[in-house]
Amino acid sequence: MTSARTTSPWYRLRKALLGAAGAALLSLPASLPVHAQTRDNAVVTWAAPVVSANASANNRINNQTLRQIAHISVGGERVRVKFSNRWGSQPLEIGGATVALRTAGPEIDPASRRVLSFGGAATFTVPAGGELLSDWADLPVGDAADLAIDLYLPADTAAAGSPLTVRNGALQTTYVSTEGNHLGATGFPVASNRLQWNFLAAVDVQAASKTPAVIAFGDSITEGLRSTANTNRRWPDVLAQRLLPVRRMGVANLGISGNRVWTGGGATNPSAMARFDPDVLAQSGATHVIIMLGINDISGNATADDVIAALRQVITRARTQQLKIFGGTLTPYGNAPEAREAHRLAVNQWIRTSREFDGVVDFDAALRDPSNPRRMLPLYDSGDSLHPSDAGYEAMGNAVDLTLLR
């Protein structure tokens, strides 16, 4: 006999989640031990730092399918995907999801198409404030592959009055379909494009042996702002390419434009202190962190001492979970007033000499003009005296001493 309790949607969701036995995350993790995340040789190969956005024409999905592209770092034998409703106030209904190898534009290799399931179910609901990891999909993927992750949303995201969980500044085209379920379609019917990831938080692969991961944790310069879209020219992308012939290691870019270490913009731009656990500690196989944050704090009138105190807190958080953490020096900001420049130089002096980090990545030295150190070399300047060009991001990626990532 079937009871009302056993037929309720929440009972079915709870049963599916329990069956997934750890593959699902119903709430933000507080402080998962690093070693507990790697028992099945899972490692994050791509990630996006999701934030809150009010529903608008720029992020609306209404009975449509999204085809989102993730350029992974290290490959593996199986794949799983994390979908996030971290900032939503209402449950998010998912009508299905698939993963495949992208060939070009919105096109995929049809032989690689795999249905993503959650506790064995092909449709699922992400609770308000929650995140879910899919079951493993048997899809061998190579290093530096492009994955096409399709997500069908049958409802109108503008109707529920819930904030959406997104990643603006993606620098990667997401394809939005015409109406209907077009999961895994080879001739994907594109209605519009957007440089944004929606509800997509991470991709893990299962490697043949335990594989570490480095998290690039920062602001717009880690995000890759003003680099050429759809070309993967951010400095963490450059680092990932350099690592491939030397050491198998996942690389995840968790940079957010305008991000600060201590104080943030709430759900729309949470500070490093507010997002360190879900964006760093919760990543599968995370072992190393490179942090470059502080310039936005200084631009908001924080002092060097304020930034240093905040960075010390991040160091402490990393070491509670046995992560190695490296300090990235703050890159030149040629248009900053003298007082702010003095604070930047003081923070960099502390990063270089304090020995409080496990090592230093001297991004400032890699970019600055020797004849005018408060500015980048013209070749490395995108034109705003703050954000690097593609060549500048390449110099930053090349500045990471790979022996640090042992």
C-alpha positions as YAML, in Angstrom:
chain: A
units: angstrom
residues:
- id: 1
  name: MET
  ca: [0.00, 0.00, 0.00]
- id: 2
  name: THR
  ca: [1.35, 3.42, -0.94]
- id: 3
  name: SER
  ca: [1.16, 6.20, 1.64]
- id: 4
  name: ALA
  ca: [0.97, 9.94, 1.05]
- id: 5
  name: ARG
  ca: [4.42, 10.20, 2.63]
- id: 6
  name: THR
  ca: [6.06, 7.82, 0.16]
- id: 7
  name: THR
  ca: [4.53, 9.55, -2.87]
- id: 8
  name: SER
  ca: [5.51, 13.08, -1.87]
- id: 9
  name: PRO
  ca: [8.16, 14.77, -4.05]
- id: 10
  name: TRP
  ca: [10.36, 15.49, -1.04]
- id: 11
  name: TYR
  ca: [10.29, 11.84, 0.06]
- id: 12
  name: ARG
  ca: [11.30, 10.70, -3.43]
- id: 13
  name: LEU
  ca: [14.08, 13.31, -3.51]
- id: 14
  name: ARG
  ca: [15.35, 12.21, -0.08]
- id: 15
  name: LYS
  ca: [15.34, 8.56, -1.16]
- id: 16
  name: ALA
  ca: [17.28, 9.33, -4.35]
- id: 17
  name: LEU
  ca: [19.82, 11.39, -2.46]
- id: 18
  name: LEU
  ca: [20.38, 8.68, 0.12]
- id: 19
  name: GLY
  ca: [20.84, 6.18, -2.69]
- id: 20
  name: ALA
  ca: [23.54, 8.36, -4.19]
- id: 21
  name: ALA
  ca: [25.53, 7.78, -0.95]
- id: 22
  name: GLY
  ca: [27.61, 10.89, -0.89]
- id: 23
  name: ALA
  ca: [27.34, 11.93, -4.55]
- id: 24
  name: ALA
  ca: [24.81, 14.60, -3.59]
- id: 25
  name: LEU
  ca: [25.31, 17.73, -1.56]
- id: 26
  name: LEU
  ca: [22.14, 19.15, -0.04]
- id: 27
  name: SER
  ca: [23.81, 22.13, 1.57]
- id: 28
  name: LEU
  ca: [27.08, 23.98, 1.49]
- id: 29
  name: PRO
  ca: [29.81, 21.90, 3.14]
- id: 30
  name: ALA
  ca: [31.35, 23.42, 6.23]
- id: 31
  name: SER
  ca: [34.85, 21.94, 6.12]
- id: 32
  name: LEU
  ca: [35.18, 18.63, 4.33]
- id: 33
  name: PRO
  ca: [38.54, 16.96, 4.92]
- id: 34
  name: VAL
  ca: [40.53, 16.97, 1.71]
- id: 35
  name: HIS
  ca: [41.46, 13.30, 1.92]
- id: 36
  name: ALA
  ca: [37.82, 12.27, 2.25]
- id: 37
  name: GLN
  ca: [37.09, 13.77, -1.15]
- id: 38
  name: THR
  ca: [39.58, 11.63, -3.09]
- id: 39
  name: ARG
  ca: [38.65, 8.05, -2.15]
- id: 40
  name: ASP
  ca: [37.35, 7.35, -5.67]
- id: 41
  name: ASN
  ca: [40.20, 9.28, -7.33]
- id: 42
  name: ALA
  ca: [37.81, 12.13, -8.08]
- id: 43
  name: VAL
  ca: [39.43, 15.44, -8.97]
- id: 44
  name: VAL
  ca: [37.96, 18.75, -10.05]
- id: 45
  name: THR
  ca: [38.96, 19.52, -13.62]
- id: 46
  name: TRP
  ca: [36.86, 22.66, -14.13]
- id: 47
  name: ALA
  ca: [34.84, 24.95, -11.87]
- id: 48
  name: ALA
  ca: [32.96, 28.24, -11.84]
- id: 49
  name: PRO
  ca: [32.39, 30.50, -8.81]
- id: 50
  name: VAL
  ca: [28.62, 30.97, -8.86]
- id: 51
  name: VAL
  ca: [26.93, 34.12, -7.58]
- id: 52
  name: SER
  ca: [23.39, 35.41, -7.19]
- id: 53
  name: ALA
  ca: [21.56, 37.28, -9.95]
- id: 54
  name: ASN
  ca: [18.04, 38.58, -10.12]
- id: 55
  name: ALA
  ca: [15.96, 37.10, -12.91]
- id: 56
  name: SER
  ca: [16.24, 39.17, -16.08]
- id: 57
  name: ALA
  ca: [16.07, 38.92, -19.85]
- id: 58
  name: ASN
  ca: [19.82, 38.23, -19.85]
- id: 59
  name: ASN
  ca: [19.56, 35.03, -17.80]
- id: 60
  name: ARG
  ca: [16.00, 33.83, -18.36]
- id: 61
  name: ILE
  ca: [15.31, 30.22, -19.37]
- id: 62
  name: ASN
  ca: [11.72, 29.24, -20.15]
- id: 63
  name: ASN
  ca: [11.10, 25.65, -21.28]
- id: 64
  name: GLN
  ca: [14.51, 25.69, -22.97]
- id: 65
  name: THR
  ca: [17.75, 23.76, -23.07]
- id: 66
  name: LEU
  ca: [21.15, 25.25, -22.29]
- id: 67
  name: ARG
  ca: [24.30, 23.92, -23.93]
- id: 68
  name: GLN
  ca: [27.18, 25.07, -21.73]
- id: 69
  name: ILE
  ca: [30.84, 24.53, -22.58]
- id: 70
  name: ALA
  ca: [33.47, 23.60, -20.00]
- id: 71
  name: HIS
  ca: [37.11, 23.53, -21.13]
- id: 72
  name: ILE
  ca: [38.57, 20.99, -18.71]
- id: 73
  name: SER
  ca: [42.15, 20.76, -17.50]
- id: 74
  name: VAL
  ca: [42.95, 17.08, -16.85]
- id: 75
  name: GLY
  ca: [41.06, 14.14, -18.33]
- id: 76
  name: GLY
  ca: [39.82, 10.88, -16.88]
- id: 77
  name: GLU
  ca: [37.77, 7.73, -17.44]
- id: 78
  name: ARG
  ca: [34.48, 9.01, -16.02]
- id: 79
  name: VAL
  ca: [32.80, 12.37, -15.55]
- id: 80
  name: ARG
  ca: [30.37, 13.89, -13.07]
- id: 81
  name: VAL
  ca: [28.86, 17.38, -12.95]
- id: 82
  name: LYS
  ca: [27.84, 19.63, -10.08]
- id: 83
  name: PHE
  ca: [24.70, 21.72, -10.54]
- id: 84
  name: SER
  ca: [24.06, 24.54, -8.11]
- id: 85
  name: ASN
  ca: [21.03, 26.34, -6.72]
- id: 86
  name: ARG
  ca: [23.22, 27.91, -4.05]
- id: 87
  name: TRP
  ca: [21.55, 31.31, -4.18]
- id: 88
  name: GLY
  ca: [18.03, 30.20, -5.08]
- id: 89
  name: SER
  ca: [15.14, 30.70, -2.68]
- id: 90
  name: GLN
  ca: [12.99, 28.07, -4.43]
- id: 91
  name: PRO
  ca: [13.75, 24.50, -5.57]
- id: 92
  name: LEU
  ca: [15.12, 24.25, -9.11]
- id: 93
  name: GLU
  ca: [13.39, 21.68, -11.31]
- id: 94
  name: ILE
  ca: [15.72, 19.99, -13.79]
- id: 95
  name: GLY
  ca: [14.04, 18.16, -16.67]
- id: 96
  name: GLY
  ca: [17.25, 16.35, -17.62]
- id: 97
  name: ALA
  ca: [20.94, 16.80, -18.33]
- id: 98
  name: THR
  ca: [23.55, 15.29, -20.64]
- id: 99
  name: VAL
  ca: [27.28, 15.54, -21.20]
- id: 100
  name: ALA
  ca: [29.19, 15.06, -24.44]
- id: 101
  name: LEU
  ca: [32.42, 16.01, -26.16]
- id: 102
  name: ARG
  ca: [32.09, 19.33, -27.99]
- id: 103
  name: THR
  ca: [33.52, 19.42, -31.52]
- id: 104
  name: ALA
  ca: [33.02, 23.05, -32.59]
- id: 105
  name: GLY
  ca: [30.55, 25.80, -31.72]
- id: 106
  name: PRO
  ca: [27.42, 24.14, -30.33]
- id: 107
  name: GLU
  ca: [28.12, 20.84, -32.14]
- id: 108
  name: ILE
  ca: [28.95, 17.61, -30.30]
- id: 109
  name: ASP
  ca: [30.25, 14.14, -31.07]
- id: 110
  name: PRO
  ca: [26.97, 12.15, -30.90]
- id: 111
  name: ALA
  ca: [28.78, 8.93, -29.98]
- id: 112
  name: SER
  ca: [30.01, 10.60, -26.79]
- id: 113
  name: ARG
  ca: [26.58, 11.67, -25.51]
- id: 114
  name: ARG
  ca: [25.79, 10.43, -22.00]
- id: 115
  name: VAL
  ca: [22.68, 11.01, -19.88]
- id: 116
  name: LEU
  ca: [23.45, 12.42, -16.45]
- id: 117
  name: SER
  ca: [21.54, 10.87, -13.56]
- id: 118
  name: PHE
  ca: [21.20, 11.68, -9.88]
- id: 119
  name: GLY
  ca: [20.71, 8.69, -7.63]
- id: 120
  name: GLY
  ca: [19.69, 6.84, -10.79]
- id: 121
  name: ALA
  ca: [17.02, 9.40, -11.74]
- id: 122
  name: ALA
  ca: [17.21, 11.30, -15.04]
- id: 123
  name: THR
  ca: [15.08, 14.18, -13.73]
- id: 124
  name: PHE
  ca: [15.68, 15.82, -10.40]
- id: 125
  name: THR
  ca: [15.20, 18.84, -8.20]
- id: 126
  name: VAL
  ca: [17.96, 20.92, -6.63]
- id: 127
  name: PRO
  ca: [16.75, 22.24, -3.26]
- id: 128
  name: ALA
  ca: [16.91, 25.94, -2.47]
- id: 129
  name: GLY
  ca: [20.44, 26.74, -1.33]
- id: 130
  name: GLY
  ca: [21.68, 23.30, -2.42]
- id: 131
  name: GLU
  ca: [24.07, 21.70, -4.87]
- id: 132
  name: LEU
  ca: [23.98, 18.23, -6.41]
- id: 133
  name: LEU
  ca: [26.72, 16.08, -7.85]
- id: 134
  name: SER
  ca: [25.58, 13.77, -10.64]
- id: 135
  name: ASP
  ca: [26.26, 10.06, -10.70]
- id: 136
  name: TRP
  ca: [29.43, 9.13, -12.57]
- id: 137
  name: ALA
  ca: [28.98, 8.93, -16.35]
- id: 138
  name: ASP
  ca: [31.20, 6.44, -18.18]
- id: 139
  name: LEU
  ca: [32.77, 8.87, -20.64]
- id: 140
  name: PRO
  ca: [36.53, 8.81, -21.18]
- id: 141
  name: VAL
  ca: [37.71, 12.38, -21.78]
- id: 142
  name: GLY
  ca: [41.14, 13.59, -22.78]
- id: 143
  name: ASP
  ca: [43.18, 16.39, -21.29]
- id: 144
  name: ALA
  ca: [42.11, 19.91, -22.29]
- id: 145
  name: ALA
  ca: [38.86, 18.63, -23.82]
- id: 146
  name: ASP
  ca: [35.76, 20.73, -24.34]
- id: 147
  name: LEU
  ca: [32.66, 19.26, -22.71]
- id: 148
  name: ALA
  ca: [29.15, 20.26, -23.77]
- id: 149
  name: ILE
  ca: [26.86, 20.05, -20.75]
- id: 150
  name: ASP
  ca: [23.17, 20.27, -21.66]
- id: 151
  name: LEU
  ca: [20.59, 21.27, -19.08]
- id: 152
  name: TYR
  ca: [16.84, 21.25, -19.75]
- id: 153
  name: LEU
  ca: [14.72, 23.56, -17.59]
- id: 154
  name: PRO
  ca: [10.99, 22.98, -18.20]
- id: 155
  name: ALA
  ca: [9.78, 25.92, -16.08]
- id: 156
  name: ASP
  ca: [10.21, 29.67, -16.47]
- id: 157
  name: THR
  ca: [13.08, 30.88, -14.27]
- id: 158
  name: ALA
  ca: [11.56, 34.37, -14.21]
- id: 159
  name: ALA
  ca: [8.25, 33.16, -12.76]
- id: 160
  name: ALA
  ca: [9.28, 31.85, -9.35]
- id: 161
  name: GLY
  ca: [10.70, 35.09, -7.99]
- id: 162
  name: SER
  ca: [13.87, 33.27, -7.00]
- id: 163
  name: PRO
  ca: [17.40, 34.60, -7.51]
- id: 164
  name: LEU
  ca: [19.35, 32.60, -10.08]
- id: 165
  name: THR
  ca: [22.71, 30.96, -9.47]
- id: 166
  name: VAL
  ca: [24.96, 32.06, -12.33]
- id: 167
  name: ARG
  ca: [28.49, 32.82, -13.38]
- id: 168
  name: ASN
  ca: [28.72, 36.11, -15.21]
- id: 169
  name: GLY
  ca: [31.91, 36.96, -17.06]
- id: 170
  name: ALA
  ca: [32.25, 33.41, -18.34]
- id: 171
  name: LEU
  ca: [34.22, 34.42, -21.47]
- id: 172
  name: GLN
  ca: [32.70, 31.29, -22.99]
- id: 173
  name: THR
  ca: [29.58, 31.14, -25.15]
- id: 174
  name: THR
  ca: [26.56, 29.33, -23.75]
- id: 175
  name: TYR
  ca: [23.96, 28.31, -26.32]
- id: 176
  name: VAL
  ca: [20.25, 28.73, -25.47]
- id: 177
  name: SER
  ca: [17.81, 26.63, -27.48]
- id: 178
  name: THR
  ca: [14.42, 27.29, -28.91]
- id: 179
  name: GLU
  ca: [11.56, 25.97, -26.76]
- id: 180
  name: GLY
  ca: [11.66, 22.38, -25.63]
- id: 181
  name: ASN
  ca: [13.92, 19.54, -24.59]
- id: 182
  name: HIS
  ca: [16.92, 19.35, -26.94]
- id: 183
  name: LEU
  ca: [19.26, 17.38, -24.70]
- id: 184
  name: GLY
  ca: [22.12, 15.87, -26.68]
- id: 185
  name: ALA
  ca: [20.81, 17.13, -30.02]
- id: 186
  name: THR
  ca: [23.38, 17.02, -32.81]
- id: 187
  name: GLY
  ca: [21.73, 19.91, -34.62]
- id: 188
  name: PHE
  ca: [21.23, 22.05, -31.53]
- id: 189
  name: PRO
  ca: [18.58, 24.71, -32.33]
- id: 190
  name: VAL
  ca: [20.20, 27.92, -31.06]
- id: 191
  name: ALA
  ca: [17.83, 30.76, -30.24]
- id: 192
  name: SER
  ca: [20.39, 32.99, -28.48]
- id: 193
  name: ASN
  ca: [23.86, 33.09, -26.96]
- id: 194
  name: ARG
  ca: [25.21, 34.42, -23.67]
- id: 195
  name: LEU
  ca: [28.64, 34.71, -22.03]
- id: 196
  name: GLN
  ca: [27.38, 33.16, -18.82]
- id: 197
  name: TRP
  ca: [27.14, 29.80, -17.08]
- id: 198
  name: ASN
  ca: [23.81, 29.01, -15.42]
- id: 199
  name: PHE
  ca: [23.52, 26.60, -12.46]
- id: 200
  name: LEU
  ca: [26.79, 24.92, -13.51]
- id: 201
  name: ALA
  ca: [29.38, 24.87, -10.70]
- id: 202
  name: ALA
  ca: [32.00, 22.17, -11.37]
- id: 203
  name: VAL
  ca: [33.09, 19.16, -13.37]
- id: 204
  name: ASP
  ca: [34.98, 16.25, -11.81]
- id: 205
  name: VAL
  ca: [36.77, 13.41, -13.54]
- id: 206
  name: GLN
  ca: [37.71, 10.04, -12.14]
- id: 207
  name: ALA
  ca: [41.39, 9.41, -12.75]
- id: 208
  name: ALA
  ca: [43.29, 6.12, -12.81]
- id: 209
  name: SER
  ca: [45.14, 7.17, -9.65]
- id: 210
  name: LYS
  ca: [44.85, 9.85, -7.00]
- id: 211
  name: THR
  ca: [45.24, 13.23, -8.74]
- id: 212
  name: PRO
  ca: [45.72, 16.58, -6.99]
- id: 213
  name: ALA
  ca: [44.15, 19.90, -7.97]
- id: 214
  name: VAL
  ca: [45.17, 23.54, -7.70]
- id: 215
  name: ILE
  ca: [42.52, 26.22, -7.14]
- id: 216
  name: ALA
  ca: [43.12, 29.66, -8.67]
- id: 217
  name: PHE
  ca: [41.34, 31.94, -6.21]
- id: 218
  name: GLY
  ca: [41.05, 35.60, -7.07]
- id: 219
  name: ASP
  ca: [39.30, 38.50, -8.72]
- id: 220
  name: SER
  ca: [38.81, 39.67, -12.32]
- id: 221
  name: ILE
  ca: [42.48, 39.14, -13.16]
- id: 222
  name: THR
  ca: [42.14, 35.45, -12.25]
- id: 223
  name: GLU
  ca: [38.76, 35.36, -13.98]
- id: 224
  name: GLY
  ca: [40.54, 36.55, -17.14]
- id: 225
  name: LEU
  ca: [38.60, 39.76, -17.73]
- id: 226
  name: ARG
  ca: [39.45, 41.41, -21.09]
- id: 227
  name: SER
  ca: [41.06, 38.26, -22.46]
- id: 228
  name: THR
  ca: [39.67, 37.03, -25.78]
- id: 229
  name: ALA
  ca: [36.42, 35.11, -25.28]
- id: 230
  name: ASN
  ca: [36.20, 31.46, -26.35]
- id: 231
  name: THR
  ca: [39.99, 31.06, -26.58]
- id: 232
  name: ASN
  ca: [40.89, 29.98, -23.02]
- id: 233
  name: ARG
  ca: [43.61, 32.60, -22.56]
- id: 234
  name: ARG
  ca: [43.15, 33.18, -18.80]
- id: 235
  name: TRP
  ca: [46.28, 32.64, -16.71]
- id: 236
  name: PRO
  ca: [44.88, 29.46, -15.04]
- id: 237
  name: ASP
  ca: [44.31, 28.05, -18.56]
- id: 238
  name: VAL
  ca: [47.95, 28.74, -19.39]
- id: 239
  name: LEU
  ca: [49.01, 27.05, -16.14]
- id: 240
  name: ALA
  ca: [46.87, 23.99, -16.94]
- id: 241
  name: GLN
  ca: [48.54, 23.61, -20.33]
- id: 242
  name: ARG
  ca: [52.01, 23.90, -18.79]
- id: 243
  name: LEU
  ca: [51.21, 21.23, -16.22]
- id: 244
  name: LEU
  ca: [49.98, 18.58, -18.65]
- id: 245
  name: PRO
  ca: [53.40, 17.30, -19.81]
- id: 246
  name: VAL
  ca: [54.89, 17.65, -16.32]
- id: 247
  name: ARG
  ca: [52.29, 16.54, -13.79]
- id: 248
  name: ARG
  ca: [48.70, 15.36, -13.96]
- id: 249
  name: MET
  ca: [46.85, 17.96, -11.94]
- id: 250
  name: GLY
  ca: [43.40, 19.49, -12.09]
- id: 251
  name: VAL
  ca: [43.14, 23.26, -12.37]
- id: 252
  name: ALA
  ca: [39.99, 25.15, -11.34]
- id: 253
  name: ASN
  ca: [39.46, 28.89, -11.92]
- id: 254
  name: LEU
  ca: [37.52, 30.48, -9.05]
- id: 255
  name: GLY
  ca: [38.05, 34.14, -9.93]
- id: 256
  name: ILE
  ca: [35.22, 36.70, -9.62]
- id: 257
  name: SER
  ca: [35.36, 40.25, -10.97]
- id: 258
  name: GLY
  ca: [35.49, 42.83, -8.19]
- id: 259
  name: ASN
  ca: [36.16, 40.24, -5.51]
- id: 260
  name: ARG
  ca: [37.69, 41.28, -2.19]
- id: 261
  name: VAL
  ca: [39.35, 39.33, 0.59]
- id: 262
  name: TRP
  ca: [37.46, 40.59, 3.62]
- id: 263
  name: THR
  ca: [34.29, 42.45, 2.73]
- id: 264
  name: GLY
  ca: [32.15, 41.55, -0.24]
- id: 265
  name: GLY
  ca: [28.96, 42.41, -2.06]
- id: 266
  name: GLY
  ca: [26.77, 39.82, -0.36]
- id: 267
  name: ALA
  ca: [25.29, 37.13, -2.56]
- id: 268
  name: THR
  ca: [26.21, 38.96, -5.78]
- id: 269
  name: ASN
  ca: [29.94, 39.03, -4.96]
- id: 270
  name: PRO
  ca: [30.74, 37.25, -1.69]
- id: 271
  name: SER
  ca: [34.15, 37.95, -0.20]
- id: 272
  name: ALA
  ca: [36.95, 35.41, -0.19]
- id: 273
  name: MET
  ca: [36.27, 34.75, 3.48]
- id: 274
  name: ALA
  ca: [32.58, 34.09, 2.75]
- id: 275
  name: ARG
  ca: [33.17, 31.77, -0.21]
- id: 276
  name: PHE
  ca: [36.36, 29.94, 0.71]
- id: 277
  name: ASP
  ca: [34.62, 26.80, 1.97]
- id: 278
  name: PRO
  ca: [32.22, 26.18, -0.96]
- id: 279
  name: ASP
  ca: [34.57, 27.44, -3.67]
- id: 280
  name: VAL
  ca: [37.84, 25.92, -2.46]
- id: 281
  name: LEU
  ca: [37.47, 23.35, 0.31]
- id: 282
  name: ALA
  ca: [34.55, 21.57, -1.35]
- id: 283
  name: GLN
  ca: [36.43, 20.96, -4.62]
- id: 284
  name: SER
  ca: [37.24, 17.29, -5.20]
- id: 285
  name: GLY
  ca: [40.92, 16.53, -4.69]
- id: 286
  name: ALA
  ca: [41.95, 20.11, -3.90]
- id: 287
  name: THR
  ca: [45.52, 20.19, -2.58]
- id: 288
  name: HIS
  ca: [46.92, 23.62, -3.55]
- id: 289
  name: VAL
  ca: [45.62, 27.19, -3.73]
- id: 290
  name: ILE
  ca: [47.04, 30.22, -5.50]
- id: 291
  name: ILE
  ca: [45.42, 33.37, -4.17]
- id: 292
  name: MET
  ca: [45.71, 36.82, -5.69]
- id: 293
  name: LEU
  ca: [43.32, 39.18, -3.93]
- id: 294
  name: GLY
  ca: [43.52, 42.62, -2.37]
- id: 295
  name: ILE
  ca: [43.52, 45.18, -5.15]
- id: 296
  name: ASN
  ca: [39.76, 45.68, -4.92]
- id: 297
  name: ASP
  ca: [39.99, 46.04, -1.15]
- id: 298
  name: ILE
  ca: [42.63, 48.74, -1.61]
- id: 299
  name: SER
  ca: [40.49, 50.45, -4.25]
- id: 300
  name: GLY
  ca: [37.72, 50.46, -1.64]
- id: 301
  name: ASN
  ca: [40.03, 52.32, 0.81]
- id: 302
  name: ALA
  ca: [41.34, 49.33, 2.74]
- id: 303
  name: THR
  ca: [44.87, 49.70, 4.04]
- id: 304
  name: ALA
  ca: [47.75, 47.30, 3.50]
- id: 305
  name: ASP
  ca: [47.31, 46.13, 7.10]
- id: 306
  name: ASP
  ca: [43.63, 45.36, 6.42]
- id: 307
  name: VAL
  ca: [44.49, 43.25, 3.39]
- id: 308
  name: ILE
  ca: [47.31, 41.43, 5.18]
- id: 309
  name: ALA
  ca: [45.04, 40.58, 8.12]
- id: 310
  name: ALA
  ca: [42.44, 39.18, 5.72]
- id: 311
  name: LEU
  ca: [45.00, 37.14, 3.78]
- id: 312
  name: ARG
  ca: [46.25, 35.67, 7.05]
- id: 313
  name: GLN
  ca: [42.74, 34.42, 7.72]
- id: 314
  name: VAL
  ca: [42.63, 32.73, 4.31]
- id: 315
  name: ILE
  ca: [46.00, 31.09, 5.02]
- id: 316
  name: THR
  ca: [44.61, 29.75, 8.29]
- id: 317
  name: ARG
  ca: [41.49, 28.37, 6.59]
- id: 318
  name: ALA
  ca: [43.59, 26.59, 3.96]
- id: 319
  name: ARG
  ca: [45.88, 25.01, 6.52]
- id: 320
  name: THR
  ca: [43.01, 23.62, 8.59]
- id: 321
  name: GLN
  ca: [42.44, 21.31, 5.63]
- id: 322
  name: GLN
  ca: [46.13, 20.68, 4.85]
- id: 323
  name: LEU
  ca: [46.07, 22.67, 1.61]
- id: 324
  name: LYS
  ca: [49.27, 24.34, 0.44]
- id: 325
  name: ILE
  ca: [48.62, 28.00, -0.26]
- id: 326
  name: PHE
  ca: [50.69, 30.37, -2.37]
- id: 327
  name: GLY
  ca: [50.48, 34.15, -2.40]
- id: 328
  name: GLY
  ca: [50.21, 35.92, -5.73]
- id: 329
  name: THR
  ca: [51.59, 39.47, -5.69]
- id: 330
  name: LEU
  ca: [49.20, 42.22, -6.75]
- id: 331
  name: THR
  ca: [49.79, 43.29, -10.34]
- id: 332
  name: PRO
  ca: [50.36, 46.91, -11.42]
- id: 333
  name: TYR
  ca: [47.48, 49.36, -11.48]
- id: 334
  name: GLY
  ca: [48.89, 52.32, -13.34]
- id: 335
  name: ASN
  ca: [45.98, 54.69, -12.73]
- id: 336
  name: ALA
  ca: [45.81, 54.21, -8.96]
- id: 337
  name: PRO
  ca: [46.42, 57.27, -6.75]
- id: 338
  name: GLU
  ca: [49.73, 57.38, -4.90]
- id: 339
  name: ALA
  ca: [48.23, 56.35, -1.56]
- id: 340
  name: ARG
  ca: [46.69, 53.21, -3.05]
- id: 341
  name: GLU
  ca: [49.91, 52.39, -4.85]
- id: 342
  name: ALA
  ca: [51.74, 52.58, -1.53]
- id: 343
  name: HIS
  ca: [49.34, 50.05, -0.03]
- id: 344
  name: ARG
  ca: [49.77, 47.71, -3.02]
- id: 345
  name: LEU
  ca: [53.54, 47.83, -2.66]
- id: 346
  name: ALA
  ca: [53.31, 47.17, 1.07]
- id: 347
  name: VAL
  ca: [51.09, 44.12, 0.54]
- id: 348
  name: ASN
  ca: [53.49, 42.79, -2.08]
- id: 349
  name: GLN
  ca: [56.46, 43.30, 0.21]
- id: 350
  name: TRP
  ca: [54.72, 41.27, 2.90]
- id: 351
  name: ILE
  ca: [53.79, 38.49, 0.46]
- id: 352
  name: ARG
  ca: [57.39, 38.25, -0.77]
- id: 353
  name: THR
  ca: [59.17, 38.41, 2.58]
- id: 354
  name: SER
  ca: [56.89, 37.25, 5.40]
- id: 355
  name: ARG
  ca: [57.20, 33.51, 4.65]
- id: 356
  name: GLU
  ca: [53.63, 33.09, 5.83]
- id: 357
  name: PHE
  ca: [52.57, 31.49, 2.55]
- id: 358
  name: ASP
  ca: [53.96, 28.16, 1.39]
- id: 359
  name: GLY
  ca: [55.47, 30.01, -1.55]
- id: 360
  name: VAL
  ca: [55.10, 33.09, -3.74]
- id: 361
  name: VAL
  ca: [53.98, 33.60, -7.33]
- id: 362
  name: ASP
  ca: [55.35, 36.99, -8.33]
- id: 363
  name: PHE
  ca: [52.74, 38.11, -10.85]
- id: 364
  name: ASP
  ca: [53.75, 41.73, -10.29]
- id: 365
  name: ALA
  ca: [57.35, 41.06, -11.38]
- id: 366
  name: ALA
  ca: [56.09, 39.13, -14.42]
- id: 367
  name: LEU
  ca: [54.03, 42.05, -15.74]
- id: 368
  name: ARG
  ca: [55.57, 45.30, -14.59]
- id: 369
  name: ASP
  ca: [57.51, 47.69, -16.81]
- id: 370
  name: PRO
  ca: [61.08, 47.91, -15.39]
- id: 371
  name: SER
  ca: [61.27, 51.56, -16.43]
- id: 372
  name: ASN
  ca: [57.94, 52.36, -14.71]
- id: 373
  name: PRO
  ca: [57.13, 49.60, -12.19]
- id: 374
  name: ARG
  ca: [53.72, 50.96, -11.26]
- id: 375
  name: ARG
  ca: [52.58, 50.09, -14.80]
- id: 376
  name: MET
  ca: [52.53, 46.94, -16.88]
- id: 377
  name: LEU
  ca: [54.64, 46.60, -19.96]
- id: 378
  name: PRO
  ca: [52.57, 47.97, -22.86]
- id: 379
  name: LEU
  ca: [52.47, 44.51, -24.49]
- id: 380
  name: TYR
  ca: [50.85, 43.10, -21.36]
- id: 381
  name: ASP
  ca: [48.27, 45.88, -20.84]
- id: 382
  name: SER
  ca: [44.76, 45.33, -22.23]
- id: 383
  name: GLY
  ca: [44.33, 49.08, -22.32]
- id: 384
  name: ASP
  ca: [42.84, 49.95, -18.93]
- id: 385
  name: SER
  ca: [46.12, 49.89, -16.95]
- id: 386
  name: LEU
  ca: [44.73, 47.18, -14.68]
- id: 387
  name: HIS
  ca: [43.73, 44.05, -16.59]
- id: 388
  name: PRO
  ca: [46.29, 42.17, -18.67]
- id: 389
  name: SER
  ca: [46.03, 41.42, -22.37]
- id: 390
  name: ASP
  ca: [46.17, 37.88, -23.71]
- id: 391
  name: ALA
  ca: [49.97, 38.21, -23.73]
- id: 392
  name: GLY
  ca: [49.89, 39.46, -20.15]
- id: 393
  name: TYR
  ca: [47.80, 36.51, -18.98]
- id: 394
  name: GLU
  ca: [50.24, 34.19, -20.71]
- id: 395
  name: ALA
  ca: [53.11, 35.83, -18.82]
- id: 396
  name: MET
  ca: [51.20, 35.30, -15.57]
- id: 397
  name: GLY
  ca: [50.57, 31.63, -16.29]
- id: 398
  name: ASN
  ca: [54.24, 31.21, -17.11]
- id: 399
  name: ALA
  ca: [55.24, 32.91, -13.85]
- id: 400
  name: VAL
  ca: [54.04, 29.99, -11.71]
- id: 401
  name: ASP
  ca: [57.01, 27.86, -10.64]
- id: 402
  name: LEU
  ca: [55.74, 24.34, -11.29]
- id: 403
  name: THR
  ca: [58.00, 22.93, -8.57]
- id: 404
  name: LEU
  ca: [55.72, 24.65, -6.05]
- id: 405
  name: LEU
  ca: [52.89, 22.33, -7.06]
- id: 406
  name: ARG
  ca: [54.49, 19.15, -5.72]
...
